[in-house]
Amino acid sequence: IWGLFRELSGENLRDCQVRDPQLHHRLKANCEGGIKTKDYTISLKTNSLGLRDEEVIDNKPNDFFRVLVIGDSFAEGWGVEEKDRFDSVAERILDVQIINAGIRSYSPILELEYLRNFGVKLNPDLAIMLFDVSDLHDDYYYGGWEKHNALKDILFPEKGEYVETWPQDTR
């Protein structure tokens, strides 16, 4: 209801966002729009992969270190222009390529699903997932621990040590 009220009051929160049968929602590829709230207005431009980032080079050179950042609105850069986002600043300082795959309202379940179906194809040397408190609620909404653990086991079958889930599975 709060989101509907915000849109009725003139805020624009959904430019370039569409439903997706696999990931619940995503950003449209090659879209130009904006986000307008009572506090700020920012531009929103996506690349051919539907990411709020520059185009990604398909064939990564061997001496090129590529980092994939996955997360929710914090990673996407909600409220800031792309050039001011944390990964854009880090990319300039560290001289690495950082691909930002942050999508608002994603949770670890959707982030693992993205990594499994799209992220690994980008051939990252390192993948970083950003977490925040809202991920607990969002993960429950998108499928809970059962789906989370199934995706984790598909993506990382060779890993034997995981951070214990909470609450503990009592099955």
Secondary structure, DSSP 4 states (H G I P E B T S, - for coil): -HHHHHHHTT-B--TTEEEETTTEEEEPTT-EEEEE-SS-EEEEE--TTS-SSPPPPSS--TT--EEEEE-SHHHHTTTS-GGGSHHHHHHHHHTSEEEE---TT--HHHHHHHHHHTGGGG--SEEEE---THHHHHHHHHTHHHHHHHHHHHH-TT----PPPSSPP--
